[in-house]
Amino acid sequence: MKIFYAGIVTETNTFAPAPTGRANFEELGLRRGDGIGEVSLFEPADHLLRQLAAQDGHQLVAGLWAFAQPYGPTLRSVYEQLRGELLAGLRASLPVHAVILPLHGAMVAEGYPDCEGDLIEHVRDIVGPAVPIGVELDLHCHFTERMRLHADVIVCYKEYPHTDINDRLAEVWALTVAAAERRIRPVTAVFDCRMSGLWHTTREPMVAFVQRMKDLEGQRGILSVSFGHGFPWGDVPEAGAKVWVVADGLQPGAEVRAQALAGELGRELFAMREANRGTQVSIDVALDRMLAAPSKKPFVLADVADNAGGGAASDATFILRRVLERGIGNVALGAFWDLGAVQICKDAGVGAVLQLRVGGKCGPTSGDPVDMRVTVRAVKSDHQQSGLAGSVQACGASVWVSTQDGIDLVLISVRTQVFGPELFTGLGIDLTSKRAIVVKSSQHFHALFADLASDVVYVDSPGLMRMDFENIPYQFRDLNYWPREARP
């Protein structure tokens, strides 16, 4: 069989201060066709799909892959150009027996509140009703009826942090191939949990819930179970947490069982809503806990509201300012997206001592700039860090600066969240000797920082991604959801 795969991937924060343009996609690379190695970000998925195709004896045809760091809504012309290029590649590859689309699920463009649903429908118009379409989504997706109607198989990640991206892609492949070979006939049932929030799968009760989803798969015609957490900072009509179940329509009663199971799991999630509430604390409470904790291992503070992976600018200064005001030393903070500060430090060179203005440049949710006297400790023209699923995340030109009190800052020129210690250690910072490490990330850091940390605390700062879910100023989303309503 000939199988086509392609994707346009970004997560849209509709409250972000700037739109996503063509340059945002080009910054991290547009990969066309079989350009292996052009963009390291796509290599793990590309390698996996090629391996699966070779094992199964199928021909794999690559189309456009595009990724942009999460930010504001994509410009209409940019989305339409990318969509047009992807669809042109599909038309040129016809006939195909199946289509695989690794997407995100929370992409919004001007005039397109559901980019993924729009894209899947256009793919369906080209390949017709008989060719199965398999879709992989991030669990922070907006699962929409348009997606359900036009795709045969939709699976989202189960883990947050997303440590199972390749596992889920392999699942999409297996189910889509089985559908193309007419061994199964996928049908999907969905349940709207009417909730908004974040669900960390690194702690209970979510650890057990994820395992329960896995245990249900393969039983009585149930092919796949997904819990889409939703993306709270995407103001679109079909936002929110949803459970969906894919069943084999060839088995009698499977569709009814799927609907019943989706409802059962969705109500279980609602029943545990309080247990899954976030554990964010104020900046000063977090710093007090750090100061009171034993200093054998670093204390990790997550600046969740300034996470570039959710569309924040990654230049907020709220925690940095309090660390300085309280005279707390021996702390590493990163990564600050600050093009001007990076250039000044590059021009000055390693060893230079200068007065530097850091952060606070992208609007009220970035806070005010902080003026510091620093020493430039390291400059790297193409800094990188390891990302999800074996990918590599570019940081661009990056610098390490420090104060006399041992405040170490990582400044980057390509906006990205913190995934692992490499963001710091790759510039020469010794994290093991630090009293605290402040990471601009909501949860993806956890996989690689947990063993390093004496404790992990999630900090509630006034950044763009505040966890005040009941008061997010939605205009388009249905407001009948928990925690805005006690019993939605």
WOHU-V913180 format. One line per field, one symbol per residue. ss: DSSP state (a for helix, b for strand, c for the rest). phi: phi as a letter, one per 20 degrees, with the letter a starting at -180 (. if undefined). psi: psi as a letter, one per 30 degrees, with the letter a starting at -180 (. if undefined). A space follows every 50 residues. Layout:
ss = ???
phi = ???
psi = ???
//
This chain:
ss = cbbbbbbbbccbcccccccbcaaaaaaacbbccccccccaaaaaaaaaaa aaaaaaccbbbbbbbbbcccbccbcaaaaaaaaaaaaaaaaaaccccbbb bbccccccbccbccaaaaaaaaaaaaaccccbbbbbbcccccccaaaaaa ccbbbbccccccccaaaaaaaaaaaaaaaacccccbbbbbbbccbccccc cccccaaaaaaaaaaacccccbbbbbbbcccccccccccccbbbbbbbcc cccaaaaaaaaaaaaaaaaaacccccccccbbaaaaaaaaaacccccbbb bbbaaacaaacccccccaaaaaaaacccccbbbbbbbcaaaaaaaaaacc ccbbbbbbcccccaaacccbbbbbbbbbbbbbbbbbcaaacbbbbbbbbb bbccccbbbbbbcccccccccaaaacccccaaaccbbbbccccccaaaac ccbbbbbbbbccccccccaaaccccccccccbcccccc
phi = .dcecaaccaddefdffbfedgffffgdodddmeffnfcfgeffffffff fffffemdeddedfccccggafgfggffffffgfffffffgfefecdacd cfcdoceccgncfcfffffffffffeenfeefddcdcffeedfdfffffd decccdgedcfeedgffffffggfffffffemeccfccdcceflccrcce eebfefgfffffgffffndlneebccdefndfedecgdfpfbdccdceff egmffffffffgfffffffffdfffegfdfcfgffffffffeegdfcfed deefedeffcnffmcfdgfgfffffemedlcdcadeebffffffffffnf nfdbecedmmddpgfemegdececdfebccfbfbbfdflnfddfdmfccd cbdfemeddddcddfbeedbgggeffdofeffeefbcddeaebffggddg ffefaccededeffdfeeffdfffddffeebeefdfcf
psi = lkkkklkjklkkjfglfllkaefeefefkkkkbhikfejfefeeeeeeee eeeeefhlkkkkakkkkkkkalkkkeeeeeeeeeeeeeeeeffkklflkk jjaefhkkljfifieeeeeeeeeeeeflffjkkkkklkfhljjleeeeef lekkkllfkjlifgeeeeeeeeeeeeeeeeggfljkkkkkkjfhlkakjk gfllgfeeeeeeeeffkgkhgjekkkjjfljfgjilegllkkkkkkljff kkgeeeeeeeeeeeeeeeeefgeefgklhklleeeeeeeefflkgelkkk kjiffhjffgglfhgkgeeeeeeeefhklhkkklkkjjeeeeeeeeeelk fkklkkkkahfgaegfallkkkjlkjekkkfhkllkakhglkkkfakllk lllfggjkkkklfjkllkelffeefffgkjfffkelkjkilefffeeffe ffkelkkkkjlhaehkgiefgkikffkkgilkgekei.
//
